[in-house]
Amino acid sequence: GAVVSQHPSWVICKSGTSVKIECRSLDFQATTMFWYRQFPKQSLMLMATSNEGSKATYEQGVEKDKFLINHASLTLSTLTVTSAHPEDSSFYICSVGTGMSNQPQHFGDGTRLSIL
Amino acid sequence: EDQVTQSPEALRLQEGESSSLNCSYTVSGLRGLFWYRQDPGKGPEFLFTLYSAGEEKEKERLKATLTKKESFLHITAPKPEDSATYLCAVRENTDKLIFGTGTRLQVFP
């Protein structure tokens, strides 16, 4: 399956700061990547689908102006949390889709974001 | 509304004590049911994909089965290293994955 690298692993920053998270597909050219958010003891909730060379598709209730997604190449998608506040503190995880319906998504190791 | 429900929320087993985890789902147009393992502070690790009722997959001490309404993850003679959260997810027509809340498994020596 696809090998997915996510960076940074964790970040602590002050309220109002913008934070960028990178998701790289190391061995697969991914036209589609997914961004999830996971709160403690809760499940993964899809935030948006990142499409290479086009705009991301956001899930209902996710502010596209707050969570900026860029997928400029087949191996890199970035999620920028703009003007982060304590309620944005969460575990953010990306995954790579192969585009084939019979293949699973493969996930990065996540980014723990803590906003003070 | 599409939904995935996992039970139990938490499970404590003695090493060697076999058990099963349940994943019940309601989804229009199932295009696959996936089991993942998630360790604390890590992303989900893929275990199995199931597509049709009656299908079974095995890997070491784990066996996944599927019916039209639910899937089971059977753990035979578990070891402490099997301790993790096990997540079930279904893929619907839009290719999105809908995750359950997971079962936190602890296996004690």
Interface residues (C-beta under 8 A of the other chain):
Chain A: G1 V4 Q6 F34 K41 Q42 S43 L44 M45 L46 T49 F91 I93 S95 G97 S101 N102 Q103 P104 Q105 H106 F107 G108 D109 G110 R112
Chain B: R31 G32 F34 Y36 G41 K42 G43 P44 E45 F46 T49 Y51 L87 A89 R91 D95 K96 L97 F99 G100 T101 G102
